[in-house]
Amino acid sequence: QVQLVESGGGLVQAGGSLRLSCAASVRAYSNYAMAWFRQTPGKEREFVAGISMAGGSTDYADSVKDRFTISRDNAKNMVYLQMNSLEPEDTAVYYCAARLYAYRSSPNNYAYWGQGTQVTVSS
């Protein structure tokens, strides 16, 4: 069983930064690829960023590339999302997700989800 708890969301002005954290309660955390997704009302959950088991490979949605950075600390069972140059279009509930071995960009491939954290970017 994998339990994920996000934190770090909040209200920020456009151009500002936030760092999201996700704590994982699981044995063998290093066997899990991790990802961040986001969702706004009436829209499907969309892939934001993914990171491989050891952290050596990452991938980003085009809309956040060069602004967001995903990282992980396997010693602490944590994954992070550093978000810079935030735009109002980044406003959403952000979720972390886990799956064994390799990350995927479709939310249908993930069995484990956190409860989400709200990020609101004001213009």
C-alpha positions as CSV (number, residue, x, y, z in Angstrom):
1,Q,0.0,0.0,0.0
2,V,1.2,3.5,-0.9
3,Q,0.1,6.6,0.9
4,L,0.9,10.0,-0.6
5,V,0.5,13.4,1.1
6,E,1.0,16.6,-0.7
7,S,1.8,20.0,0.8
8,G,3.0,23.4,-0.2
9,G,0.1,24.8,-2.2
10,G,-1.2,28.2,-1.7
11,L,-2.0,31.6,-3.3
12,V,0.8,33.4,-5.2
13,Q,1.0,36.3,-7.6
14,A,1.9,35.8,-11.2
15,G,5.6,35.5,-11.7
16,G,6.1,34.1,-8.2
17,S,7.2,30.6,-7.1
18,L,6.0,27.7,-5.0
19,R,7.5,24.4,-4.0
20,L,5.2,21.4,-3.7
21,S,6.2,18.4,-1.6
22,C,4.8,14.9,-1.5
23,A,5.6,12.5,1.3
24,A,5.3,8.8,0.5
25,S,4.6,6.1,3.0
26,V,5.7,2.9,1.3
27,R,8.3,0.3,1.5
28,A,10.9,0.3,-1.2
29,Y,10.1,3.9,-2.3
30,S,13.0,3.7,-4.8
31,N,11.0,1.1,-6.8
32,Y,8.4,3.7,-7.7
33,A,8.4,6.3,-10.4
34,M,6.7,9.5,-9.3
35,A,4.8,12.1,-11.2
36,W,2.8,15.4,-10.6
37,F,-0.5,16.0,-12.3
38,R,-3.0,18.9,-12.1
39,Q,-6.7,19.3,-12.6
40,T,-9.1,22.2,-12.9
41,P,-12.9,21.9,-12.7
42,G,-14.5,20.4,-15.7
43,K,-11.2,19.3,-17.2
44,E,-9.3,16.0,-17.2
45,R,-6.3,15.5,-15.0
46,E,-3.2,16.4,-16.9
47,F,0.4,15.3,-16.6
48,V,2.8,18.0,-15.4
49,A,6.1,16.2,-14.7
50,G,7.5,12.7,-14.1
51,I,10.7,11.4,-12.6
52,S,12.3,8.0,-12.7
53,M,13.0,5.7,-9.8
54,A,16.5,7.0,-9.2
55,G,15.8,10.5,-10.4
56,G,18.1,10.4,-13.4
57,S,15.3,10.8,-15.9
58,T,12.6,13.5,-15.9
59,D,9.9,14.6,-18.3
60,Y,7.7,17.7,-18.4
61,A,4.5,18.9,-20.1
62,D,5.4,21.5,-22.7
63,S,3.4,24.1,-20.8
64,V,5.7,23.9,-17.8
65,K,9.0,23.1,-19.4
66,D,11.8,25.5,-18.3
67,R,9.6,26.8,-15.4
68,F,9.0,23.7,-13.3
69,T,11.5,21.2,-11.9
70,I,10.7,17.8,-10.4
71,S,13.1,16.2,-8.0
72,R,13.1,13.4,-5.4
73,D,14.9,12.4,-2.3
74,N,14.8,8.6,-1.9
75,A,16.4,8.8,1.5
76,K,13.4,10.8,2.8
77,N,10.7,9.2,0.6
78,M,9.9,12.6,-0.9
79,V,9.2,14.1,-4.3
80,Y,9.1,17.8,-5.0
81,L,7.9,20.2,-7.7
82,Q,9.6,23.6,-7.8
83,M,7.4,26.0,-9.7
84,N,8.8,29.3,-11.0
85,S,7.4,32.0,-13.1
86,L,3.9,31.0,-12.2
87,E,1.1,32.0,-14.5
88,P,-2.7,32.3,-13.8
89,E,-3.1,29.3,-16.2
90,D,-1.2,27.2,-13.6
91,T,-4.0,27.5,-11.2
92,A,-5.2,24.0,-10.4
93,V,-5.3,21.2,-7.8
94,Y,-1.9,19.5,-8.0
95,Y,-1.6,15.7,-7.3
96,C,1.4,13.5,-6.8
97,A,1.1,10.0,-8.1
98,A,3.2,6.8,-7.9
99,R,3.6,3.7,-10.0
100,L,6.1,0.9,-10.0
101,Y,9.2,1.3,-12.1
102,A,8.5,3.7,-14.9
103,Y,6.5,7.0,-15.1
104,R,3.8,7.5,-17.7
105,S,2.0,10.6,-18.8
106,S,-1.5,9.1,-18.6
107,P,-3.2,9.3,-15.2
108,N,-4.9,5.9,-16.0
109,N,-1.5,4.3,-15.4
110,Y,-1.3,5.3,-11.8
111,A,-2.8,3.4,-8.9
112,Y,-1.6,5.6,-6.1
113,W,-2.6,9.3,-5.6
114,G,-2.4,11.9,-3.0
115,Q,-5.3,14.0,-1.9
116,G,-4.2,17.1,-3.8
117,T,-3.1,20.6,-2.9
118,Q,-4.6,23.8,-4.3
119,V,-2.4,26.2,-6.2
120,T,-3.9,29.6,-7.1
121,V,-2.0,32.1,-9.2
122,S,-3.5,35.6,-9.2
123,S,-2.9,38.0,-12.1
